[in-house]
Amino acid sequence: MKALVVLALLAGCGTDVPTCVPGSQQECGCPGGVMGAQACAADGTFGACACSFPDAGLPATCSSQHDCPTGYACGLASATAGMATCYPITYDTSAGGFGTSCGVASCTGSASPCASGFSCNNDQKCDPTATCTHACSGDTDCPPTMFCDDTQTCRTRGACSPCAIDDQCGPDARCATDTTGTKFCGKTCAADSDCPLPATDVNGVATASRFERCIGGVCRPTSGACHGDGSLCTWCRSGMSDCGTNMCFDDFDTHEHWCTQSCTITLTYMTGGYVPSDDTCPTGFTCFYGFPDCVGQSCSQPGICTKSYQFLSCYP
């Protein structure tokens, strides 16, 4: 992360203020166009540009996988790393491993194509995007396009997943920064219409609000950030513990994410159909239940808390 540099002079004093925060780092240019790093010393000034790791012959920083030699990947070498570097590839590259499609097997019940030690990461049955995955203790245990989520499993990076560089996010996305300063993967865009479409109600009517908008060429949550305080309807990231005791819901069709909780709602038959009442969601939220599944005059229907019982969305 580039350090915030203060370039002001104390008015009337003629004394320079420190130009950087001691201990911080920033990128700097090296011969051949390679980017290096320089650290801020105790006196508030940046030291010499470090252009390679000691005895390794590697660039001090990287911005894509192409910056690293064969056998190395570009990314955060540890959870506390401040910038992307080239680190040795240690993740399993076995056939039937990371990236192997397993959605058909999860749908039909046929033999898994995943190699020994791998499992299918299908969040939902018949998920066409499901691939084989493996347990992990950090991102370096996973390929660059995957990250180690809070369940200690390698998960494919998608909308709002953490990242360090653009090519970790896939061909049609890049690594951007949200309003909290957190880096996230976002789909590239030129207008709001390039971002995921809003939800529709049971009659196919679209919601009035977009949950993502095109900001700076990247689709970003309308709330401004990829995660909030964990309360109902705040944004959350799949595979991350952003919701506390609530759960993070990822809509299979729209990929809108939000913190929610299970609920029930009472449906009573009136002329023309069932009328909802008495749901268990907190004040200000309602229980989305989908299509009625009642027999008789009334029933209790399960669902999840949203902003409207008509829409599976927090932006109705």
N, C-alpha and C positions, 0 to 999 in steps of 0.2 A: 504494500500500500504506500502510495506516495505520501510523504510527510507534508503537513501544512506548513508552508514557509512564510514567515513574517518578514516583510521587506520595508517596514516603516522606520523612520528615525524619530527619536524623542524630540519633540518640538522645543526649539530654543536651547537644547543642551549640547547639540553637536556630537552626541555619543551614539554609536551604532547599537541597536538592540540585537540580541541573538537572532540568527537567520533560521534556526531549526531547533527542534526539541531534542535534547540529548537522548541518545539511544534509538531514535527513529531512523528510518532508512528511506532512500529514494532511488529511482532508477537513474542511470547515467550512461552516456555513450562510450563504446569501446571501438577499437580498430575493426574495420570490416563490417561496421553497422550493427554489431552484436550489442545488446544491452547488458550493462553491468549494474552494480549496486554500490552505494556509498553510505556510510553510517555517520550520524551526527555525533560529534565529540562533546565532551563535558563543557567546552567553552561556547557551545551553541553554533559551531561551524561544521560544515561537512568535510570529511576527510577525503583521501584519494579514492578514485573509482576502482573497485575490485572487479576485474574482468574475467577471472576464472577461479574455480575452487582449487585450493592447494593440492598439487600433485595429481589432479584429476584431468586437467585439460578440458574442462567443460565450461560453457558459458555460465556466468554467475546467476543469470535469470533467463527465462524463456517466455515466449508468448504464443508458441504453437508446438505441436509434436515434431514439426520439421526442424525446429531449432536443436533438437537432441539427437545424438548418434544412435545407431542401432543398439538395442538392449536397454535403452533408457526411455522414460516417459516424462512429459512436462506436466507439472501440477504442484500442489502443496505437498512437500515431502513429509509433513507432520501437521498435527492439528494446530500447532502454535506458529507454524511458518508464516512469515509476513508477505511473501511473494512466491510466485511460481518458479521452480527450479527443475533441472533435469535430475531424476533419481533412477536408480537401477530397477528394472522391471522384475518383480518377484511373484506376480500373480500367476495362477495356474493357466496355462495355455493349451490344456488337453483338448482333443477332439470331443465334441459333445459337451463342451464347457460353456463359458461365457458367450452369449450371443446366439446360441443354438435355439431355434424356435421350438416351443413346446406347447403352444396353444391348442393345436389339434388333439394332442394326447390328453390334455386336461379336459377337453370337451367330449371325447369319445371313450375315454377310459382305457385306451390302448397303452402299450408299454412306453414308458418315458424315454425320450431320446437323450436325456441328460446323463453325463458321465458319472462315475462313482464319486460321491462327495458333493455332487451338485443337486439342486432341486429346482422346480419350476416356480417362477415368481409371479404366477397368475393371481392377481388380487380378486378377480372374479372368474367364474367358470366360463370357458370358451373365449377367454381374452385373446384376440388375435395378435396382440403385441407381446404376449408372454414369452420370456426367454429363460434359459437355464442360468442359475446363479449359485453363489457360494457364500458361506459365512465369512466374516471379516472382522478385523479389529481397527482398521483405518482405511482411508481412501486408497492407499498404495497397495492394498490387497485386491483391488478391483481394477479393471481396465479404465482408461481415461474417461470413457463415456458413461461410466457408472460411479456411484459414490457409496460409502459405507453408511447406511442409515442408522437410526437409533435402535433398531432391532438387531444390529450387528450383522446385517445382510447386504450384499452388494445389490444396489438398485439402479436401474437405468435412469439417467438424468432426464427430467422432463420439465414442464413449466414450473418455474419457481425453485427448482432444485439448486442446491449450493454449487458454486463453480469458482474457478480461478482464472480460466482463459476461455476464449470463444469456442475453440474446437472441441471442448469437452461437452458442449451442448448440442452437437449434431449439426447437420448441413444447413438447416433453415432457421437456426437460432444463434444467439450469441450471449456472452456473459455480460450482464449489465449491473447497475447498482440501484437499489431502491431507496426510498426516502429515509430509511434508517441507516443507510450506509452498508447494507448487506448485499453481497453479490449474489445474483440469481440468473438462471437460464431463462431467456425470454425469446419468443418467436419474433423474427425480424418482420417489419411491417412498414408500410408507407401511409396507411390510414387506419382508422378504427375498424373499418370493414374487413381488414386483413386479420384481425384478431378473432379468437374463438367466438362463436355465435352465442347469444343469450339462450336461456332455457325457454321452453314453450309449455303452456298448460295442457291439461288433458284434451283440450279441443284443438291443439296445435297453434294457439295464439302466442306470439313471442312476448317475452317480458319487455317492459319499457326501458330498462336500464342495462347497460353493459357492465360486466364484472371485470373486463380488461379493456384498456385503451392503448392506442399507439402513442407512446411517449419516447421521444428521442430515437425513433426508428426501431423500438422494441415494444412488444405487447407487455404491459405492466398492470398488475391489479389496480382497479379504480381506487381502492383504499390507499394506494401509494406504496404499500409494502407487502411482502410475501408472508408475513406473520405478524400477529398482534399480541394481545395479552391473554389469549386463550379463551376469552368469553365467547358466548354464542354468536355466530355469524361473523366472527373475525376470520381473516384469511389464515390458512395454514399450509404447510408443505407436506406432501406425501412422504411417509417414512420418518418424519421428525416428530418430536414430542412437543409440538407447539400448543396443544390444546389442554395440557394438564390432565385433569380428571375427565374432561370431555373427549370426544373422538373427532378425528379429522376425516371429513367425508370428501371423496373425490368423485364427482359426477362422471360416470363412464362415458357419456355422450359429449358433454360440453367441456369437461375438465375444470369446471369451477370447483375450487376447494374452499371449505369453511369448517369451522369448529361447530359441532352440534352434539345432540344427545338423543337417545331413544325416547319415544313418547307413545301415548295412546290417545285416541280421540273417539268420542261417542257419536255414532251416526244413527239418526232417527228418521224413519221413512215418513215423508209428507207427500202431498200431492205433487207429482212431477219429479220426485227423486228423494235421495237421502240428504238430510240437513245435518252438518257437523256442529258439535257443541262439546263443552266440558273436556278440553284437551289438557294434558299434563305438562305442557311447556310453560316456562316462566312468562310473566306479563310482558307483552310486546312481541311475542313469538307465537306461531301456530304450528300445529302438527300436520306435516304433509304426509298423506296416506295413500296417494295414487288412486287406483280405481277401487270403488267399494266392493267388499267381499262379504256382504251381509246376507243372512237368512232370517227373514221375519221383519218385525217392525223396527228393531234397533240392534246394534252390536257395538263392540269395542274394537276399533281398528288400530293396528300398530303403525308407527311411522317414525320420522325424525323431525326435529324442530327446525323450522325455517321462518321466513318473514311472511309467508302466505301459504295456506293449505292448498291453493290452486297451482303453485309453482314449486318445483324442486330447485329452489334458488334462494339466495340471500339478497338478490337485487331484483325484486319483483316490480 
